[in-house]
Amino acid sequence: MRKYGLEILTIVAIAAFCMIFLYTSSVSQDSAFAGTDSIAAAKISGSPDTIQEKIQPIIPQWVPPSAEIESTLFGLQAAIGGMCIGGIFGYWIGQNKKG
């Protein structure tokens, strides 16, 4: 039991966070899930002090043709990042077992 204590604790913590998220999203009546980018953009554009014409990006932004492509690119970015992090942790664990 002592050998798998950290793994069991991790699984319980992940399950608890999932339960809390599902409970809070089902309890609230206005449960439209919006990302922080869209909420921040709505607040900034609603501010009377902001002049939209003067705000120009330094590097022109590429806009995907549809939301599905944007979601796919985000998922691909997350998968590549996860593989990099997993490779680093795997390398560290291999070095610890070797030496």
N, C-alpha and C positions, 0 to 999 in steps of 0.2 A: 504494500500500500504506500509506503514511503517513497518508493521509486517513481510512482506516477502521481504524486501529490500535486505537483505544479501543473501537470496537464489537466487533471481533474478540476483544479481551481480555475484554470483558464477557460475550460468549457463551461463551468458554472457561471463565470463572469460574463462570457459572451451571451449565454442564454438569458441571463438577467437583463443585460442591456437590450436584447431583442424584445423581451417581454415588456420592459418599460416603454420602449419606442412604440410597440404595437398598442399598448394600453393608452398612452397619451394621444396617439393619432386617432384612436377610435372614440375617445371620450370627447374631444373638442368638436364642436359643431362646424366650425369653419376650418376644416382640415385640408384645404387646398395646399398641396406641398409645392413650394416655390423655392428655388435656390437663392442663396444670398446675393448673387449677382443681379438677379431680376428685382429683388427687394431694394437693394441699394440704388439701382438705376431708377426705379420708380420714385424713391425718396429724393434723389438728386434732381431729377427732371421736374418734380413737383415744387421744388424750392424756387421762390421768386428771385433769389440772388444769382441764380445760375443763368448764364447766357449761353445757349447751346451752340450758337454760331462761332464763338471764340474757342471752343474746345475742339482741338484737332489732335489726333494721335500722331506721335512722332514716326512710328512705323505703320504704314497702311495695313489694316486688318483684312484678312481673307475671311469672307463669310461663306459658310457651307451652303449648298443649294437647299438643303432641307434639315429639319430637326433630327431625322433618323441618321443622316450622315454625321451630324455633330455628335450624337450619342455614340455612334460606332467609333468615331475617332477618340472620344473620351474613354470609352472602354478599352480600346487598343492601347492608349497611353497608360491606363491603369494596369493593364496586363504586363506591358513591358517593364513598368516600374516595379511591379511585384516580382517579376522574374529576376530583375537586377538585385533587389533586396534579398530575395531567397538565395541567389547565388552567393552573395556576400556572407550571409549567415551560414550557408552550407560550407563555404570555404573556411570560415572561422571554426566551425564545429569539427571539420576534418583536420584542421591544424591542431586543435586541442586533443583529439583522439590519437593523432600521430605522435605528438611530443609529450 
